[in-house]
Amino acid sequence: MRPRATFAAAPLPPGSARGEATSLTFEPKANILDAGDVTRAIGRIAHEIVERNKGAADVVLVGILTRGASIAARLAAKIEQIEGARPACGSLDIGLYRDDIGLREPSALAPTEVPRVDGKVVVLVDDVLYTGRSTRAALDALTDLGRPRAVQLAVLVDRGHRELPIRADYVGKNVPTRRNEEIAVRLSEIDGVDEVLLGTDDEARLTEEAR
Amino acid sequence: MIRHLLSIRDLTPDQVERVLHTAAAFQAEGPRITKKYPTLVGKTVCNLFYESSTRTRTSFELAAKRLSADVVNFSRSGSAVEKGESLKDTAQTIEAMGVDAIVVRHASSGAPHRLAHWVSASVINAGDGMHEHPTQALLDLYTIRQHHRSFEGLRVAIVGDVLHSRVARSNVWGLQMMGAEVTLVAPRTLLPPRVETWGVEVTADLDGVLPKADVVYLLRMQLERMKVGFVPSLREFSRLWGVDEQRAALMKDDALIMHPGPMNRGVEITASAADLPRSVITDQVANGIAVRMALLYLMLGGPQATQEPSDA
């Protein structure tokens, strides 16, 4: 047997990429965080994680794909600067655990890459906390991977409007929003620029009107 | 995504890429305490197999179960089919039980197409006669993609019993759609009529093709479908079109040997050639589950259009 092959992925066809920062109909209204703000917010969250967990020896950072995974990698690098050791870091796809399967087109999936979480403190990392449904899906996905000692939640932006009893342990910035508004998080790894914008999105408005 | 998968040509190249990408997510490495995902809980998949099958039926069953769907198996023996029930009546009986997808294998080419007109469930062709086997083509494309980055310009030789092979048809069309160049290598008697309209190269000279091919895909000699003598003897066939270690040595360093199984060891491939590092035959089987999971997820994981069957 030859060694197990890795999947040489070709670029996704247009329109099927997941987690675009903005849909075509997104219109920005206000800049919530600029590049410096993003870096400082991630730096502060890294310090808070280390403080709360008395170091980072047992911490595993698990980013929710796509942008949560980039933020988790940045947190790991920052914690390494603080503590001298880089915490384990992974990325989690929650598409198979969503609660709206069957209600919308199936979301594109990416491979989950998470180190062992048994007995560890998992910090779930996401870009935006909104209804809490993604976090719920992530908690279920995590349960199928192992049994962490504790799970904490870090988000770059909390925009409110929770529909489930979920809260974040670490928040980059609380942003009051209306339901018909949209938050666009852009990260240099994916979008070439670090910024968080508040705007309106036709799709979000239409979804809201349909409720 | 599409409602039925009857032919590989029901998919666009973009949709094929989507299936392959999705399948890769099901093969992610790393610790898991369960192989199951809750995704299709509450859905029911029916395996309706009028022909014998080990790997395809088991593969579909595992794929559906790993997505938490319920699975019911109907096979020819042990069902009302033995009492003479027609395909249509069987299909409508299954439909009345409320299934979301019917995976069908049938000895008659075109049976899944008929079935799709009678039922509102999704129909997936798991092999119809000498026509098509689209999920085999998808898992073969996936396996090739694990080793070759692009299909564009890839040279694939499909060798042996093309005439009786639904795998050959689906693979030719799937590979062509993705940009690969296909050469069929077979004696004239094992090529279908009008093969020249397929847009492939055709030759009987295996040794001339081996050094150029990126993939050598061996077909099973379908002895059970051969009612007259298509080759003088199996020994002569394997001398001219079988792959042994010596022939495999003619291949490029990174070229793959593939076979859809079950193998006739000693006919189209020798035991030692099947076990060479360049042979990815067991990978094909393992990948089949991931590819079928991807397909079930994409076909059943969206909003179900409540469409009526087109003719009752």
Chai-1 contact restraints between the chains, C-beta under 6 A:
chainA,res_idxA,chainB,res_idxB,connection_type,confidence,min_distance_angstrom,max_distance_angstrom,comment,restraint_id
A,R2,B,P277,contact,1.0,0.0,6.0,A-B,restraint_1
A,A5,B,Q146,contact,1.0,0.0,6.0,A-B,restraint_2
A,A5,B,H147,contact,1.0,0.0,6.0,A-B,restraint_3
A,F7,B,A24,contact,1.0,0.0,6.0,A-B,restraint_4
A,F7,B,Q146,contact,1.0,0.0,6.0,A-B,restraint_5
A,A8,B,R149,contact,1.0,0.0,6.0,A-B,restraint_6
A,P13,B,D14,contact,1.0,0.0,6.0,A-B,restraint_7
A,P13,B,E17,contact,1.0,0.0,6.0,A-B,restraint_8
A,S16,B,R18,contact,1.0,0.0,6.0,A-B,restraint_9
A,L96,B,Y37,contact,1.0,0.0,6.0,A-B,restraint_10
A,L96,B,T39,contact,1.0,0.0,6.0,A-B,restraint_11
A,I101,B,T39,contact,1.0,0.0,6.0,A-B,restraint_12
A,I101,B,G301,contact,1.0,0.0,6.0,A-B,restraint_13
A,E105,B,G302,contact,1.0,0.0,6.0,A-B,restraint_14
A,P106,B,Y297,contact,1.0,0.0,6.0,A-B,restraint_15
A,P106,B,L298,contact,1.0,0.0,6.0,A-B,restraint_16
A,P106,B,G301,contact,1.0,0.0,6.0,A-B,restraint_17
A,P106,B,G302,contact,1.0,0.0,6.0,A-B,restraint_18
A,L109,B,T22,contact,1.0,0.0,6.0,A-B,restraint_19
A,L109,B,A25,contact,1.0,0.0,6.0,A-B,restraint_20
A,A110,B,A25,contact,1.0,0.0,6.0,A-B,restraint_21
A,P111,B,A24,contact,1.0,0.0,6.0,A-B,restraint_22
A,P111,B,A25,contact,1.0,0.0,6.0,A-B,restraint_23
A,P111,B,A28,contact,1.0,0.0,6.0,A-B,restraint_24
A,T112,B,A28,contact,1.0,0.0,6.0,A-B,restraint_25
A,E113,B,G30,contact,1.0,0.0,6.0,A-B,restraint_26
A,V114,B,G30,contact,1.0,0.0,6.0,A-B,restraint_27
A,R116,B,P31,contact,1.0,0.0,6.0,A-B,restraint_28
A,D144,B,T34,contact,1.0,0.0,6.0,A-B,restraint_29
A,L145,B,P31,contact,1.0,0.0,6.0,A-B,restraint_30
A,L145,B,R32,contact,1.0,0.0,6.0,A-B,restraint_31
A,G146,B,P31,contact,1.0,0.0,6.0,A-B,restraint_32
A,G146,B,I33,contact,1.0,0.0,6.0,A-B,restraint_33
